[in-house]
Amino acid sequence: MADSTQTPGAGTYELGPGSSRVLVKTGRAGLAARAGHDLTIEITRWSARVTVPDSDAGPAIAAATVTAELDLGSLAVREGTGGAKPLTDRDRKDILGTARTILGSATASFASSRVIPSAGGLSSAAPSTGAIEGTLTMRGTSKPIRLQVTSPGPRRFRGTATVRQTDFGITPYSGFFGTLKLKDEIIVEFEVELGETPDSPA
């Protein structure tokens, strides 16, 4: 039987900024890649809902559903690594200005279609791993996406997914006559903590 201190109870959990985070990480490409920075950008306005149904055997993790809404106009540059010089406040302002030009007031939404728990279960002594499959919708385009998820502690979950910007009609930023540009693939990371009790019945 799964350890109740590890396994989320049946119910609906509402998540958002605070104890949880959603980050976007970019990489560089092009002949002048050394002049740019690898960026860590936080989405500061978002909400998510995790619903875990009940069953005769207890919380049905494999039947859980996950949805999320992310405001892409709420980006904040948290870190820039690499580059010919440290990231400045002016750089951060310019980056956000470019992002607003590209994304406008766009939002992104996610809806799960399948939750794949780890083989060892959430009560395993080692950090458990699993996946969440679903659909990401952005700028009027929907694409399948798979989140790789780990659970390093009680009701704590971390996940990563790779998103190609061009799949959603976004042209990766380029500068210096195309010799410096962002890679098409970006990494989305999240870290969330579910409460000890759900916010409402499932």
N, C-alpha and C positions, 0 to 999 in steps of 0.2 A: 504494500500500500504506500502511496506517495506521502511524504512527510508534509503535514499541514502547514509547517512553518515555511516550506518552500513553494508549495502549490497554491496559486491564486484561488480564492474561493469563488463559487458560482456567483454571478452578478455582473453589473456593468460598472466599469471604471472609466472615469473622465480624466484625461491627461492634458497637460499644457506646460508652458514655460514655468520654471521655478525649480522643482526637483528633477525635471526632465529637460533634455536638450536635443535639438536637431542641428547637425552641422553639414556643411557642403565643403568638400575639399577638391581643389583644382590643381592641375599640373601644367607644366610648360612644354612647348615644342618649338621647333624652328631653329634657324641658324643662330639667332640672338637669344636663345633660351636663358643663357646665363645672366642676362640683364633683367629678367623678370623675377617674380616670386611665386612659390607654391603657396596658395592661399587657404586659410581656414575661415569660413564664413558661417555665422550662425543665423538661423531663421528665428527671429525673436517673437513672432506672433504666429501661433499655430494651436490647433486643438486635435485631440484624438480620442477615440472611444474603443475600449476593449470589452467585449461581451463574452462571458464564459457561461455556457448553459450548464445546468445540473443534470445528473443522471443517477441511476441506482447505485453506481460505483463511486459517486462523488463528482467533483467538477470535471466536465468533459473538455479538456484542453484542446483535443484534436478538432472539436466542433466549434471552437471559439471564432469570433469574427473581429476584425480590426478595421477601423476607418480613420482617416485623418484629413484635415484641411490645413494647408500651409499658405501663408501670406508671403508671396515672393517680393513684396514691396517693403518687407521688414528686415532686410539683410543688414548685418553688422560684421565688419571685417575684424576678426579676432586675432589673426596671426598671419605673418608672411615670412616664409623661410627661403633661404637661398638668395639669389639676386646679387647684383654688383654692389648694392648698398642697402642698409636697413630700410624697412618700410616706414615711411613718414606719415604724419597726419594728412598731408596733402595727397599722398598716394592713396590713402584710405578713402578720402573724399572723391578723388577721381574714379576709383574703382566702383564706388557705389553709384556715382553719376552714370558711368557706362552701363552698369547693371540696370538702372532705372530706364535708360534709353532702350536697352534690348528687351527687357521684360515688361516695362510699363507697370500696370497694376495687376499683373497676372497672379493667379492662384494655382496651386497644384493640389490635387486630391488623390487619395489612395483608398482602395477598397479591396479587402482580402477575398480570395476565393478558396484558399486552402491553408490550413495550419498543420505543419509537420513537426510534431514533438520529437525530441531526441530519443534515441533508442534506449538510453539509460534512464530516462525519466528525470523529472525535476528534483527527485530526492537523491540523485547520485551524489557521491562525495566530490567528484570532479565537476568543474563548470560544465553544464549541459549545453548541447548545441542542437539547433533545429532550423526550421525555415518557415517563412510566410510567403506564399505566392499570392499575387493579386494583380490589380490594374492601376497604373499611374496615369492620370489625366492632367494635361497641361496644354494651354494655348489651343484648346479644341481638339487635341489629339490624345488618344488613349493607347497605351502600350502595356504588354505584360511585363511584370517585374518580379524578381525574387529577392527577398531579404534573408540574408544569413544571420541567424540570431544565436546569441549565447546568453546563458543565465549564470552570472558569476556569483550570485547570492540570492537570499530569500526575496522573491517577488521583484528582483532587479533583472532588467533585460537590456542587452546591447545588440545592435544590428547594423549591418552595412549592405549597401546595394550600389551597383554601378549603373549610371544613367548616361546615355549618349544624347548630347544636346541636339544633334541634327535629326534624331528621331522625332523631335517635337518642333521642328521648324526653326530651331535656334542656330544661328551661325556663330561658332566660337569666336571670341574676340581675337583680333590680330592687330599688330602695330609694327612700326618700323618697316613699312612697306612689305608686310607679310613675313618678315624674318623672325618676329616674336609673336606667338599666339598661344592660346589656351588649348590643351588637348580636348578632343571631342568628348572623351569619357570623363565624367566627374564622379566622385565618390560621395554618397550620402550616408551619414552615420547618425544613429540615434542612441540615446541612453535614457531609459525610463525606469521609474520605480512605482509599482502598483501599491495602493494602500493595503493595510491589513484587512480591511473590510471593503466591499464594493460600495459605490455611491448609491446604487439603486438595485432592486431585484432584477434578475435576468428575465 
